[in-house]
């Protein structure tokens, strides 16, 4: 296992075979720094408890059992991501982050607004987590982020489905 302080002292390069224009050259293996990735992991962990409370609220106001089951699966994945980010942070820094306490969230105006907010939140998470993955050098850590990213994409698809269900439930004018 390697420690991030050591990794930040020197860039990691891979040797690229000669191309049509000349000799072998060295190329960086990541385009984001490990330091950037660690800062983004810290930010991701800061919002995890709020996300969990938000999904708990949506589950409590969901209009059908199907909605509740889908939202519960998303919330449970978010809990899993929280643990994965904590493990990753500890692996990279040797430090642990305490779980946030006394966290509050803003209740949405309606169930539909909550689904909409969650949908766009999942898409934004994909973009943030992609930047984290770009700063990681070890395949194990990158694969862990890939799992989180694909879960977030799956969540956006499920929320899109719920938004469509909600639209169909509305009375026709």
BATIVEX-316014 format. One record per atom (N, C-alpha, C): residue in one letter; atom name; x, y, z. Coordinates in pm, whole numbers. Each point is the difference from the previous one (the first is absolute). Example, Ala and Ser with C-alpha at 12.3 -4.5 7.8 and 13.67 -1.06 7.14 Angstrom:
BATIVEX-316014
A	N	1319	-569	780 .
A	CA	-89	119	0 .
A	C	90	120	0 .
S	N	-35	105	-72 .
S	CA	82	119	6 .
S	C	-77	109	73 .
***
This chain:
BATIVEX-316014
X	N	86	-117	0 .
X	CA	-86	117	0 .
X	C	90	123	0 .
X	N	-45	106	-71 .
X	CA	82	116	8 .
X	C	-75	118	54 .
X	N	75	90	53 .
X	CA	-56	110	74 .
X	C	-3	124	-89 .
X	N	-105	80	12 .
X	CA	-18	114	-89 .
X	C	112	102	13 .
X	N	58	16	117 .
X	CA	108	99	16 .
X	C	118	-36	-89 .
X	N	28	-127	-10 .
X	CA	107	-45	-87 .
X	C	-37	23	-146 .
X	N	-125	-28	-34 .
X	CA	-46	12	-138 .
X	C	5	145	-47 .
X	N	-26	95	89 .
X	CA	-2	140	-41 .
X	C	141	54	-20 .
X	N	102	-70	48 .
X	CA	136	47	-15 .
X	C	51	-19	-142 .
X	N	-54	-98	-68 .
X	CA	45	-25	-137 .
X	C	-117	-48	-85 .
X	N	-10	52	-121 .
X	CA	-107	-49	-87 .
X	C	27	-144	-42 .
X	N	-103	-74	-23 .
X	CA	13	-137	-46 .
X	C	-14	1	-152 .
X	N	96	-64	-66 .
X	CA	0	-3	-146 .
X	C	-4	-143	-49 .
X	N	-52	-15	-118 .
X	CA	9	-130	-67 .
X	C	75	22	-130 .
X	N	68	-103	-45 .
X	CA	75	10	-124 .
X	C	-96	-32	-115 .
X	N	-2	89	-96 .
X	CA	-86	-16	-117 .
X	C	87	-49	-114 .
X	N	-40	-106	-69 .
X	CA	82	-52	-111 .
X	C	18	104	-109 .
X	N	104	-16	-80 .
X	CA	23	98	-106 .
X	C	-119	7	-95 .
X	N	-30	120	-39 .
X	CA	-109	23	-95 .
X	C	58	22	-138 .
X	N	-83	46	-89 .
X	CA	47	20	-138 .
X	C	100	114	-11 .
X	N	13	83	106 .
X	CA	85	118	-9 .
X	C	124	-8	87 .
X	N	36	-118	48 .
X	CA	126	2	73 .
X	C	12	-97	114 .
X	N	85	40	95 .
X	CA	45	-85	109 .
X	C	-106	-21	108 .
X	N	37	-91	91 .
X	CA	-88	-23	117 .
X	C	0	127	84 .
X	N	-110	24	64 .
X	CA	-10	118	85 .
X	C	-75	-37	127 .
X	N	10	86	100 .
X	CA	-73	-22	123 .
X	C	-126	85	-2 .
X	N	-106	-57	55 .
X	CA	-128	70	3 .
X	C	-59	-16	139 .
X	N	-55	109	58 .
X	CA	-62	-14	132 .
X	C	-113	-103	-5 .
X	N	-19	-74	111 .
X	CA	-106	-102	2 .
X	C	-134	56	45 .
X	N	-1	119	58 .
X	CA	-126	63	40 .
X	C	3	146	-44 .
X	N	-116	59	-22 .
X	CA	-3	140	-40 .
X	C	-51	91	112 .
X	N	-35	-59	115 .
X	CA	-31	76	120 .
X	C	98	-45	107 .
X	N	25	86	97 .
X	CA	94	-38	105 .
X	C	-71	-78	110 .
X	N	78	-78	70 .
X	CA	-53	-74	113 .
X	C	-50	97	108 .
X	N	69	111	15 .
X	CA	-43	101	97 .
X	C	-140	52	-34 .
X	N	-27	24	-128 .
X	CA	-134	43	-43 .
X	C	-104	-107	31 .
X	N	36	-124	-28 .
X	CA	-92	-111	25 .
X	C	-35	-10	148 .
X	N	99	14	86 .
X	CA	-23	-10	145 .
X	C	-91	113	47 .
X	N	22	120	-51 .
X	CA	-87	113	38 .
X	C	-144	-25	-45 .
X	N	-17	-57	-119 .
X	CA	-135	-30	-49 .
X	C	-66	-113	79 .
X	N	79	-96	46 .
X	CA	-54	-106	85 .
X	C	-50	60	131 .
X	N	78	92	56 .
X	CA	-41	67	124 .
X	C	-132	73	-20 .
X	N	-15	68	-114 .
X	CA	-126	70	-31 .
X	C	-116	-99	-17 .
X	N	27	-111	-68 .
X	CA	-105	-101	-21 .
X	C	-49	-53	134 .
X	N	91	-25	91 .
X	CA	-38	-53	131 .
X	C	-80	102	81 .
X	N	28	128	-19 .
X	CA	-70	104	75 .
X	C	-149	1	-32 .
X	N	-37	-36	-125 .
X	CA	-141	5	-37 .
X	C	-73	-133	9 .
X	N	69	-106	39 .
X	CA	-62	-133	0 .
X	C	-115	-13	101 .
X	N	17	51	119 .
X	CA	-105	-13	102 .
X	C	-124	80	-42 .
X	N	21	117	-55 .
X	CA	-113	81	-48 .
X	C	-76	-75	-110 .
X	N	73	-65	-91 .
X	CA	-65	-78	-106 .
X	C	-84	-113	59 .
X	N	54	-66	100 .
X	CA	-73	-110	63 .
X	C	-130	50	63 .
X	N	5	113	70 .
X	CA	-119	58	61 .
X	C	-101	42	-108 .
X	N	51	54	-110 .
X	CA	-86	42	-110 .
X	C	-76	-120	-57 .
X	N	72	-110	-24 .
X	CA	-66	-120	-53 .
X	C	-96	-60	102 .
X	N	35	4	129 .
X	CA	-94	-47	102 .
X	C	-130	79	-7 .
X	N	11	130	-19 .
X	CA	-119	84	-11 .
X	C	-82	-38	-124 .
X	N	67	-15	-116 .
X	CA	-72	-37	-121 .
X	C	-72	-134	17 .
X	N	65	-94	66 .
X	CA	-63	-130	25 .
X	C	-126	19	83 .
X	N	7	89	99 .
X	CA	-115	20	90 .
X	C	-119	64	-70 .
X	N	22	74	-108 .
X	CA	-111	66	-69 .
X	C	-32	-64	-135 .
X	N	71	-106	-35 .
X	CA	-23	-66	-129 .
X	C	-144	-51	-9 .
X	N	-65	18	-115 .
X	CA	-142	-35	-13 .
X	C	-30	-148	-21 .
X	N	101	-81	-32 .
X	CA	-28	-142	-23 .
X	C	113	-87	56 .
X	N	-32	-127	16 .
X	CA	100	-95	50 .
X	C	115	-13	-99 .
X	N	-30	3	-128 .
X	CA	105	-8	-102 .
X	C	98	116	15 .
X	N	-53	121	17 .
X	CA	86	117	21 .
X	C	88	-19	123 .
X	N	-61	-46	109 .
X	CA	74	-19	124 .
X	C	114	-101	-18 .
X	N	-27	-109	-71 .
X	CA	103	-103	-21 .
X	C	116	54	-85 .
X	N	-31	75	-103 .
X	CA	104	56	-85 .
X	C	83	101	78 .
X	N	-65	89	72 .
X	CA	72	100	79 .
X	C	83	-65	111 .
X	N	-51	-107	59 .
X	CA	75	-72	103 .
X	C	127	-61	-59 .
X	N	-10	-55	-120 .
X	CA	118	-58	-64 .
X	C	106	107	-27 .
X	N	-44	119	-40 .
X	CA	93	110	-24 .
X	C	65	44	131 .
X	N	-83	17	104 .
X	CA	54	42	130 .
X	C	102	-101	52 .
X	N	-31	-129	-15 .
X	CA	93	-103	47 .
X	C	132	3	-76 .
X	N	-7	26	-130 .
X	CA	123	16	-78 .
X	C	80	120	48 .
X	N	-70	109	33 .
X	CA	70	119	49 .
X	C	72	-29	132 .
X	N	-62	-80	85 .
X	CA	67	-42	124 .
X	C	126	-80	-31 .
X	N	-12	-90	-99 .
X	CA	116	-80	-43 .
X	C	111	92	-52 .
X	N	-36	101	-78 .
X	CA	100	93	-54 .
X	C	70	74	112 .
X	N	-76	37	102 .
X	CA	58	68	116 .
X	C	112	-86	59 .
X	N	-26	-127	19 .
X	CA	100	-91	57 .
X	C	119	-16	-96 .
X	N	-28	-9	-129 .
X	CA	108	-15	-98 .
X	C	89	124	-2 .
X	N	-60	120	4 .
X	CA	79	122	3 .
X	C	83	9	128 .
X	N	-56	-41	111 .
X	CA	75	2	127 .
X	C	121	-94	-8 .
X	N	-22	-117	-55 .
X	CA	109	-97	-14 .
X	C	107	56	-94 .
X	N	-43	56	-110 .
X	CA	93	58	-97 .
X	C	81	114	62 .
X	N	-68	88	72 .
X	CA	68	113	65 .
X	C	105	-51	99 .
X	N	-38	-99	79 .
X	CA	94	-54	98 .
X	C	119	-67	-69 .
X	N	-26	-71	-109 .
X	CA	107	-65	-75 .
X	C	99	102	-54 .
X	N	-53	111	-52 .
X	CA	86	100	-64 .
X	C	72	91	99 .
X	N	-62	27	115 .
X	CA	58	98	93 .
X	C	48	-60	131 .
X	N	-50	-118	34 .
X	CA	32	-57	131 .
X	C	-84	61	111 .
X	N	-97	83	-35 .
X	CA	-85	68	99 .
X	C	-145	-44	-19 .
X	N	-78	16	107 .
X	CA	-144	-25	-9 .
X	C	-75	131	12 .
X	N	-117	3	-60 .
X	CA	-86	119	10 .
X	C	-119	-38	85 .
X	N	-27	81	100 .
X	CA	-116	-24	86 .
X	C	-128	27	-78 .
X	N	-102	-80	28 .
X	CA	-129	21	-65 .
X	C	-63	128	52 .
X	N	-61	74	-92 .
X	CA	-63	126	36 .
X	C	-118	-24	94 .
X	N	-14	90	97 .
X	CA	-112	-8	94 .
X	C	-83	127	-10 .
X	N	-122	-6	48 .
X	CA	-91	115	-4 .
X	C	-15	57	-142 .
X	N	-11	-89	-96 .
X	CA	-16	41	-139 .
X	C	-148	24	-28 .
X	N	-28	107	-73 .
X	CA	-137	31	-38 .
X	C	-4	10	-152 .
X	N	-119	-13	-54 .
X	CA	-18	14	-144 .
X	C	-122	84	-25 .
X	N	-7	54	-118 .
X	CA	-114	83	-40 .
X	C	-106	-88	-64 .
X	N	-119	0	60 .
X	CA	-110	-80	-56 .
X	C	-44	63	-132 .
X	N	-22	-84	-101 .
X	CA	-48	54	-127 .
X	C	-145	46	12 .
X	N	-42	84	-92 .
X	CA	-137	51	1 .
X	C	-102	-110	-24 .
X	N	39	-99	-77 .
X	CA	-91	-111	-32 .
X	C	82	-125	-27 .
X	N	-69	-112	-8 .
X	CA	65	-126	-35 .
X	C	67	12	-137 .
X	N	-69	58	-96 .
X	CA	54	17	-135 .
X	C	126	86	1 .
X	N	-3	110	75 .
X	CA	120	85	10 .
X	C	116	-77	64 .
X	N	-31	-83	96 .
X	CA	104	-82	63 .
X	C	61	-99	-99 .
X	N	-84	-63	-81 .
X	CA	53	-92	-103 .
X	C	88	75	-99 .
X	N	-47	117	-39 .
X	CA	76	81	-97 .
X	C	136	39	59 .
X	N	0	45	124 .
X	CA	125	39	66 .
X	C	94	-120	12 .
X	N	-55	-115	37 .
X	CA	80	-122	13 .
X	C	58	-41	-135 .
X	N	-81	9	-105 .
X	CA	44	-37	-134 .
X	C	123	82	-42 .
X	N	-10	132	12 .
X	CA	112	84	-40 .
X	C	118	-13	96 .
X	N	-27	-29	125 .
X	CA	108	-24	96 .
X	C	81	-124	-37 .
X	N	-68	-104	-46 .
X	CA	71	-122	-42 .
X	C	87	27	-122 .
X	N	-51	77	-95 .
X	CA	80	32	-118 .
X	C	122	85	35 .
X	N	-17	95	92 .
X	CA	113	81	45 .
X	C	104	-86	72 .
X	N	-47	-98	75 .
X	CA	91	-90	71 .
X	C	87	-78	-99 .
X	N	-58	-43	-111 .
X	CA	78	-71	-101 .
X	C	117	85	-46 .
X	N	-25	127	-25 .
X	CA	106	89	-46 .
X	C	107	20	107 .
X	N	-40	19	125 .
X	CA	98	17	109 .
X	C	82	-126	19 .
X	N	-67	-114	0 .
X	CA	69	-126	26 .
X	C	92	-38	-115 .
X	N	-32	43	-118 .
X	CA	88	-23	-115 .
X	C	133	71	22 .
X	N	-5	120	58 .
X	CA	123	74	31 .
X	C	81	-70	109 .
X	N	-69	-58	97 .
X	CA	71	-76	104 .
X	C	72	-117	-65 .
X	N	-71	-74	-82 .
X	CA	59	-117	-66 .
X	C	123	38	-82 .
X	N	-6	117	-64 .
X	CA	112	44	-85 .
X	C	126	28	81 .
X	N	-13	24	131 .
X	CA	117	26	83 .
X	C	56	-122	69 .
X	N	-67	-113	-15 .
X	CA	46	-123	66 .
X	C	91	-79	-94 .
X	N	102	-61	58 .
X	CA	98	-69	-82 .
X	C	-12	-151	7 .
X	N	-42	-52	112 .
X	CA	-8	-145	14 .
X	C	-132	-52	-57 .
X	N	9	-109	-71 .
X	CA	-118	-56	-66 .
X	C	-111	-35	98 .
X	N	34	-57	115 .
X	CA	-101	-37	99 .
X	C	-85	122	38 .
X	N	65	112	27 .
X	CA	-70	122	39 .
X	C	-83	55	-116 .
X	N	55	-5	-120 .
X	CA	-74	48	-117 .
X	C	-122	-87	-26 .
X	N	15	-131	20 .
X	CA	-115	-91	-19 .
X	C	-109	27	104 .
X	N	42	34	122 .
X	CA	-97	33	105 .
X	C	-80	123	-42 .
X	N	68	101	-52 .
X	CA	-70	120	-47 .
X	C	-88	-30	-120 .
X	N	44	-90	-85 .
X	CA	-83	-37	-115 .
X	C	-131	-61	47 .
X	N	5	-82	103 .
X	CA	-123	-59	54 .
X	C	-94	110	52 .
X	N	56	96	73 .
X	CA	-81	110	53 .
X	C	-61	81	-115 .
X	N	80	31	-101 .
X	CA	-47	79	-113 .
X	C	-114	-71	-73 .
X	N	16	-129	-25 .
X	CA	-105	-71	-72 .
X	C	-126	-13	85 .
X	N	16	-11	132 .
X	CA	-118	2	88 .
X	C	-73	133	-12 .
X	N	74	110	-2 .
X	CA	-63	133	-11 .
X	C	-75	13	-132 .
X	N	56	-54	-107 .
X	CA	-70	2	-129 .
X	C	-128	-83	7 .
X	N	10	-114	67 .
X	CA	-119	-85	18 .
X	C	-106	74	82 .
X	N	43	72	102 .
X	CA	-94	78	82 .
X	C	-72	104	-84 .
X	N	76	70	-86 .
X	CA	-63	101	-86 .
X	C	-106	-64	-89 .
X	N	28	-118	-52 .
X	CA	-98	-70	-84 .
X	C	-124	-37	81 .
X	N	20	-49	121 .
X	CA	-114	-36	86 .
X	C	-82	124	35 .
X	N	66	110	29 .
X	CA	-72	123	33 .
X	C	-75	53	-122 .
X	N	58	-15	-117 .
X	CA	-69	38	-123 .
X	C	-127	-83	-16 .
X	N	9	-128	29 .
X	CA	-118	-88	-3 .
X	C	-106	49	98 .
X	N	43	33	123 .
X	CA	-97	48	101 .
X	C	-63	132	-42 .
X	N	78	88	-62 .
X	CA	-57	126	-49 .
X	C	-105	-26	-107 .
X	N	25	-95	-86 .
X	CA	-99	-36	-103 .
X	C	-124	-63	61 .
X	N	19	-85	101 .
X	CA	-116	-57	71 .
X	C	-83	111	62 .
X	N	68	93	63 .
X	CA	-69	111	66 .
X	C	-79	82	-101 .
X	N	58	21	-116 .
X	CA	-68	75	-106 .
X	C	-126	-73	-47 .
X	N	10	-130	-13 .
X	CA	-117	-80	-44 .
X	C	-110	-2	106 .
X	N	37	15	127 .
X	CA	-100	-1	108 .
X	C	-84	126	5 .
X	N	50	106	-55 .
X	CA	-70	128	5 .
X	C	-129	-6	-81 .
X	N	-101	66	47 .
X	CA	-126	1	-76 .
X	C	18	73	-132 .
X	N	-62	-51	-104 .
X	CA	8	62	-132 .
X	C	-96	117	-6 .
X	N	43	102	-66 .
X	CA	-82	122	-11 .
X	C	-84	-2	-124 .
***
